[in-house]
Every structure is written in C-alpha cells, then in structure tokens.
Amino acid sequence: MSRAGGFLDGDPEVASLLASELERQRTTIQLIASENFTSPAVLAASASVLTNKYAEGYPGRRYYGGNEVADEVEDLARRRACALFGADHANVQPHAGASANLAAYQALLQPGDTILAMRLDQGGHLTHGSPVSVTGATYRFVAYGVTPAAPDGSGERIDLDQLRELARRERPQLIVAGATAYTRQIDPRPFREIADEVGARLMFDVAHPAGLIAAGVHPSPVGIADVVTFTTHKTLRGPRGGAILCGEELAKKIDAAVFPGLQGGPLEHTIAAKAVAFGEAARPEFKAYGARILENAAALAERLAEEGFRLVAGGTENHTVLVDLRDFDPDLPGKAAQEVLDRAGITCNRNQIPYDPRSPFVTSGLRLGTPAETTAGMGQAEMAQVASLLARALRERADEEALAKVRAEVRELCAAFDPYPGALPGVTPGGADVGLAEGRGERA
Ligand SMILES: *Cc1c(COP(=O)(O)O)cnc(C)c1O
C-alpha cells in the first residue's frame, strides 16, 4: 500500500509504482554520491498546490496575476540561499544543475568563446563541454585534468600547473571549477589567481559539495568565484533542482539568462521545497550532518582499502570514494560490478577513473557516496560493514547462494536505518502528514 494518504487510490498503477520505489529506497543501500533522502517537509512542499501556479518573471515583476504568494515563497528561498552561503544574489529558478550551468554560460559568454573545464573522463560533468551536450556544441572547451596516479596516493589531483599553462596559452573567457567525480576538496583560490592572471571569469560548479559548504566542512567559493552554480538535491538534501549565486554586478545578467533566456515558468512548488531545504541546512544539526558525511566517507574508504581496493587519489576528503577495481580483480569492470551490487541490494554507479583504459559505458571504477545513508542514520561502524558487504558480493559474485546471503544482510541493515520511518506526505499537503519532522536522520 502506498503511504500517500489515499490520494492515489484512483490510480492504482501509479500508486503501486510509487510504493515499489519507496520500498526499493527503504530496503537497499543507497551509495550513489549524488543522491540523498529529503525530509518529509521537503516532500510536502514539492507536492503542494504551488505546482498549479504560473509565475514567469521574478518576485514583483511577474507576467501573470495572482502571484502574491509565489512572490513571497521565491523571495524567502532567495533570502535563505543568500544567508546560507553568504551571497549577494541568488537565482533559485533553474530546473536542474544542468540548467543552472547553461544559464551561467549564457550570462557570461558569447557562442564560440573559450572555456577551461575539467576533463569529463577525470571527473568533469557533461555540461563542462561534452561533445554530446549543447555546451560542447556552443562553446570552445579546452580540458584540464588530474596528475597521474602515484603509489603513495598523492597523485590524481587537479593539475594546477597544467591549468595555468592552458590558461596562458588559450586565454579563455571563463574557467570552470568543480567536478562530479573528484574525491578531494577543491580550493577556489588558485583558480581565482589563474583566472585573474589571464583576465577570465571564474565559475564554480558546486553541484556535489553544496551541502558540505553549507555545513562548513568544505571550502566555499562564494565571494571568490564570479558565479557559483549548484544542485539542491545532492549533499544539500533538498528537492531536485538547481540554483545560482553571484555578486550584485552580475545579478541582472544571470536572472535574464535563466528567464527569459532558457526557461519559461519557474517550478514554484520546487522553489518552496528549496526554501525548506535552505532552512534545514541553516540549522546546527546540519553542520553535524555534514561532519558525519565526511567521517562516514573516510570509514568507508578505510575498509574498502583493507578489502583490497585501490582508491583514486588515495582516499577521500569529501562525501565520495572513487574505487579502482583493477587491483581487486582485473577482470571485473565497473559495469559488471554495478550489476552484481544491484542484485545484492547495494546501489551505486560505475564510473571512469582517471586515465581509464575502459570506455565510459564499461569503466574500471565505481563511485560511492555517503550523503544518503548518513541521512538515514548510518555511522562509521555501518560504513565499514557496507564496505565488507560490497567486497563480499563482488568476490562471491558467481555463487548465487552467497549473493542471496549478502542481500539478506543488506535488508537487515536497512531495516535498522529506515530513511522514512514515519508517515509520508501524500500528493497534497494534509495527506497523512502526521509526525513528519520526527524520527529521522539524527540517530547516529
Ligand atoms: C550533478 C551535476 C550537475 C547537473 O545536475 P542535474 O541536476 O543532473 O542537471 C552539474 N554539474 C555537476 C558537477 C554535477 O555533479
């Protein structure tokens, strides 16, 4: 049965799919580094009647009537985002991280301009110039990468010497910092120095570490980069969406790039949910949450290393661990490992490692992250247990019985760390929304 307060009783097909997805999330271990469990409060705002409202434009400057409440909601979200990150201006309308990046490019660049961004096969994102992305087709991207692997783990760091050389040679209009698969902290200051030296703008895409920055456990680029883009659904634990921060001098350009440049009506229900998430991230408990994400990633990394996995960049300083599978088993590509782990109830994604000999579809690595299970209450002991279960599943993958045993142990562990132990909001607010804020997240 769905816990949607009966609002979906008239559509058993969708109700049953949603119930199945809730069941999947509650009974398998979520190690996808870009995922999280939002609070029931975020879910409630996402499922609210604001989805009915057209609000093209910005608070006080809308194209439709009836926006007095939407204006307050969006203003609240903007104020909370600015307060949380110490920014002058926030645009909370981007539908996703990709849209936020497109808007930033549109605000700062002309088609054909040169952008330096991180190599996609070494941690960069599709919107950092992939040839299959509109970004790669519109601008001239030049990629910087990471240093080669070193036996002592000191390699596979962003190669700032290479970045400086490329910047001097290519004279980019924009340098993009930020990554989707990079396990070390990224200091924004050397990027600023290099950008200043060559007269480039600096954009920092903190899609992944935004929540860690809000929690104060990762360096913030706000006030250093010209524009900061992020997603609200990764470590920040809000609804699926994007946002942009900038100084006053770029505010108008950024706003115009989002609307009318790229989007029509904003998703005000999602913006309400972003406001809820920014509010949650400003609480002292969120600082503790951020610190626990890092402790848990370190514990996961430590046990994985003991189990015989090589860790890219020698370990982690954030919420992610990038595993090179080749030392563990040279005949186990990332794709096969991901499939085995799915059968064992451990959800993660295959990922290329720097200088990967295998294709992006096959890969030699796995990317793991701790934000979701940290929200569910797991601590360092459970992370060590998860690492051992993962290693066992991969080691014993040919043995169906052994795999079923791992799956049973995963189920048992998940039962003790249920992300949604209470009732959940239904498809409208007022659906079974009793005790929403209670009983989650802060157990460890
Ligand atoms: C996730 C991510 C994005 C895109 O976010 P979507 O919401 O999936 O569009 C952009 N940049 C980086 C670095 C990311 O990790």
PDBQT file of the ligand as one rigid body, heavy atoms in Angstrom, charges set to zero:
ROOT
HETATM    1  C1  LIG A 501      25.013  16.701 -10.907  1.00  0.00    +0.000 C 
HETATM    2  C2  LIG A 501      25.854  17.710 -11.557  1.00  0.00    +0.000 A 
HETATM    3  C3  LIG A 501      25.320  18.648 -12.454  1.00  0.00    +0.000 A 
HETATM    4  C4  LIG A 501      23.933  18.545 -13.049  1.00  0.00    +0.000 C 
HETATM    5  O1  LIG A 501      22.876  18.456 -12.242  1.00  0.00    +0.000 OA
HETATM    6  P1  LIG A 501      21.453  17.948 -12.856  1.00  0.00    +0.000 P 
HETATM    7  O2  LIG A 501      20.501  18.406 -11.802  1.00  0.00    +0.000 OA
HETATM    8  O3  LIG A 501      21.557  16.489 -13.030  1.00  0.00    +0.000 OA
HETATM    9  O4  LIG A 501      21.241  18.655 -14.152  1.00  0.00    +0.000 OA
HETATM   10  C5  LIG A 501      26.139  19.653 -12.926  1.00  0.00    +0.000 A 
HETATM   11  N1  LIG A 501      27.431  19.736 -12.544  1.00  0.00    +0.000 NA
HETATM   12  C6  LIG A 501      27.991  18.839 -11.722  1.00  0.00    +0.000 A 
HETATM   13  C7  LIG A 501      29.427  18.989 -11.353  1.00  0.00    +0.000 C 
HETATM   14  C8  LIG A 501      27.226  17.788 -11.203  1.00  0.00    +0.000 A 
HETATM   15  O5  LIG A 501      27.803  16.901 -10.403  1.00  0.00    +0.000 OA
ENDROOT
TORSDOF 0
